[in-house]
Amino acid sequence: MGLTTSKSFGGVASSIMGDEKIMSKKAHGTCAHGPAKNLRWNVDPKTTDKICCYNRHYAEHSGYWTSTDFLKEMANPTGEVVFYDSVSQKPLFVAPRGRSWAAFIKESRAHGWPSFRDEEVLTESVRVLKNGEAVSVDGTHLGHNLPDRTGNRYCINLVSVAGMPKEGGDL
């Protein structure tokens, strides 16, 4: 058995620390069921299922998100964009908050994955485990919290946040 590294986080991450039990085995890997059928941005369904429900350590390849329809469809958003869990369809992140859309895209390009900051986390649905893994409260693997000199940076797989809102929800 490998050792689990425990990290100490500040900011929002310290208030959304989750228990490892969130990621316990369920009917579909760590998820109650597979990803929704109606995903945004033309993300690959097989990659989505593998990353979200059958994975604890790996990610979509660096820059994958730029090969989807995300940048084309989100070229000029008016206001904030809500990112939904691809499995539960719960809202997880809202961007941009505290910065421009251009700054969000610039940082995400620099790191290779969509990169959210503390003010963009919807704390009722996101948890950070002691090793830095970012997960949904329902067991979807999202990515990792990789703090840098400016604070928490949630490096998130686009396939994990490409869900649509549940009936009646806003995009």
C-alpha positions, -999 to +999 in steps of 0.1 A: +000+000+000+012+035-009+014+063+015-011+091+012+005+125+014-014+150+036-011+186+027-022+217+046-043+242+026-054+277+033-082+298+019-114+282+008-097+248+005-093+246+043-131+250+047-141+224+021-118+195+032-135+162+025-133+127+039-118+099+018-152+081+021-166+104-006-145+084-031-156+050-018-167+023-043-202+028-056-223+013-084-202+029-111-166+033-098-166+062-074-199+075-089-235+063-083-239+061-121-221+071-153-218+106-167-248+123-182-254+118-220-258+155-228-223+169-221-211+203-233-183+213-256-181+180-274-160+163-248-153+126-253-178+104-234-153+075-228-126+099-215-153+116-193-164+082-178-128+071-172-116+103-156-147+111-135-156+077-122-127+053-126-097+074-117-081+089-087-047+101-099-047+108-136-060+136-158-071+142-194-039+151-213-025+186-209-043+209-233-071+185-240-096+212-232-083+233-261-091+205-285-128+205-276-154+231-286-150+249-254-129+279-267-151+283-297-184+281-278-171+302-250-152+328-270-172+358-257-193+348-228-216+375-213-211+373-176-202+343-155-201+307-168-213+279-146-194+246-148-215+215-139-205+181-127-206+157-157-221+130-135-245+147-109-251+178-130-246+199-098-229+233-103-192+232-092-174+263-103-184+298-117-159+318-137-147+344-140-150+358-105-124+383-093-108+384-128-117+387-164-126+358-188-094+366-207-074+361-174-091+328-167-083+315-202-047+328-200-041+310-167-058+278-179-036+278-211-005+284-191-012+253-169-028+231-195-062+226-177-090+249-167-077+266-135-102+280-110-095+302-079-111+302-045-137+327-054-149+305-083-155+274-062-191+265-052-184+252-018-216+233-013-205+209-041-167+207-041-144+190-017-106+188-014-091+156+001-060+157+023-038+148-007-051+177-028-075+157-049-105+179-059-137+159-060-175+165-060-195+157-030-210+129-050-177+112-058-167+126-092-130+131-096-124+167-107-087+173-106-063+186-080-058+217-059-023+229-067-016+261-047+008+286-061+022+319-049-012+336-054-033+310-036-053+279-043-054+269-079-079+241-087-066+224-118-097+207-132-104+183-160-128+198-185-145+164-189-154+166-152-172+199-155-189+196-189-223+187-175-255+205-182-277+219-155-305+197-142-340+205-155-348+241-147-312+251-140-294+279-157-264+276-179 
